[in-house]
Amino acid sequence: MCFQKDVDAIKWKVHFKSSRDKVFKMLITDDGRAKFWAESAVETDGHVDFIFPNGTQWRGKILERIENSVFSVKYIGDSKVTFFWKLMTMEQISR
């Protein structure tokens, strides 16, 4: 059973009260990523070195970074994680 048009992607729509700038900083800074994504997620030479609570480690190449717009990184199992921002009106959000 497929619940999304693209069977090779999982897409989530998330709404934040925080500003775009604040959310973007959580993704692009070592300290920000460590607060919600992994125990440690240090960027070195265009890669993020993730260390997860169970000790698993992963080095993911940063694929795209556009200030306050897109952050994409190669992830576990050769997958790709992409965060992108789309401004929405309050009417669109309340649907």
Residue pairs with C-beta under 8 A, 6 or more apart in sequence:
4 10
4 11
15 93
16 23
20 68
20 85
20 87
21 68
23 85
24 67
24 68
24 69
24 71
24 85
25 32
26 32
26 33
26 35
26 36
27 33
27 71
27 83
28 43
28 65
28 71
30 40
30 41
30 42
30 43
33 41
33 48
33 50
34 40
34 41
37 50
38 50
38 51
38 52
38 53
39 51
39 52
39 53
40 49
40 50
40 51
41 48
41 49
41 50
41 51
42 48
42 49
43 49
43 62
46 61
46 62
47 59
47 60
47 61
47 62
48 59
48 60
48 62
48 73
49 57
49 58
49 59
50 56
50 57
50 58
50 59
50 60
51 57
52 58
58 75
58 76
60 73
60 74
60 75
60 76
60 81
61 73
61 74
62 71
62 72
62 73
63 72
63 73
63 74
63 80
63 82
64 70
64 71
64 72
64 82
65 71
65 72
68 85
69 84
69 85
70 82
70 83
70 84
70 85
71 82
71 83
71 84
72 80
72 81
72 82
72 83
73 80
73 81
74 80
75 81
